[in-house]
Amino acid sequence: MKISARNVIKGKVKKVTTGAVNDEVIIEISGGNEIVSIITKNSAERLELAPGKEVYAIIKASNVMIGGD
């Protein structure tokens, strides 16, 4: 898999919550941290997402906002 995005994080699917149109996918990454993504139900089915499957979270954004107290 070759892509242009620089932020590629490997993990395993922890949970898929299926909705009417979109699915929520929780990916467990190193250190027990999690990344949550909302994708179309069709994409989740096409990728055959299920708990335990190794996947990549691919983050491509032109802006990253940071806040603090």
C-alpha positions in Angstrom: 0.0 0.0 0.0 1.5 3.3 -1.1 -0.2 6.6 -0.2 0.7 10.2 0.0 -0.5 10.8 3.6 2.4 11.1 6.1 0.4 10.1 9.2 -0.1 6.3 9.0 -0.7 4.5 12.3 -0.9 0.7 12.5 -3.4 -0.9 14.9 -6.1 -3.5 15.3 -9.8 -3.0 15.1 -11.2 -3.1 18.7 -14.9 -2.6 17.9 -17.2 -1.8 15.0 -20.6 -0.2 15.8 -22.9 -0.5 12.8 -25.3 2.3 12.1 -27.9 2.8 9.4 -25.5 4.7 7.1 -22.2 5.0 8.9 -20.1 2.7 11.2 -18.0 3.8 14.1 -14.6 2.0 14.1 -12.4 1.9 17.2 -8.8 1.1 16.4 -6.4 0.2 19.3 -2.9 1.4 18.7 0.3 1.1 20.7 0.2 1.8 24.3 -3.5 0.9 24.5 -4.5 4.2 22.9 -7.4 4.4 20.6 -8.4 6.2 17.4 -12.0 6.4 16.5 -13.2 6.9 13.0 -16.7 7.2 11.4 -16.8 5.7 7.9 -19.6 4.6 5.6 -21.2 1.3 6.2 -20.3 0.3 2.7 -16.6 1.0 3.3 -16.6 -1.0 6.5 -18.1 -4.0 4.7 -15.7 -3.7 1.7 -12.7 -3.6 4.1 -14.2 -6.6 6.0 -13.6 -4.8 9.3 -14.0 -6.9 12.4 -12.4 -7.0 15.9 -8.8 -8.2 15.7 -8.2 -7.3 12.1 -4.9 -5.3 11.5 -5.6 -2.0 9.8 -4.0 1.4 9.3 -5.4 4.7 10.5 -4.5 7.2 7.7 -4.7 10.8 8.8 -4.6 13.5 6.1 -5.4 17.0 7.0 -4.2 20.4 6.0 -4.8 21.8 9.5 -4.3 20.5 13.0 -5.9 22.5 15.8 -4.3 22.5 19.2 -5.8 23.9 22.4 -4.7 24.3 25.9 -5.7 25.8 29.3 
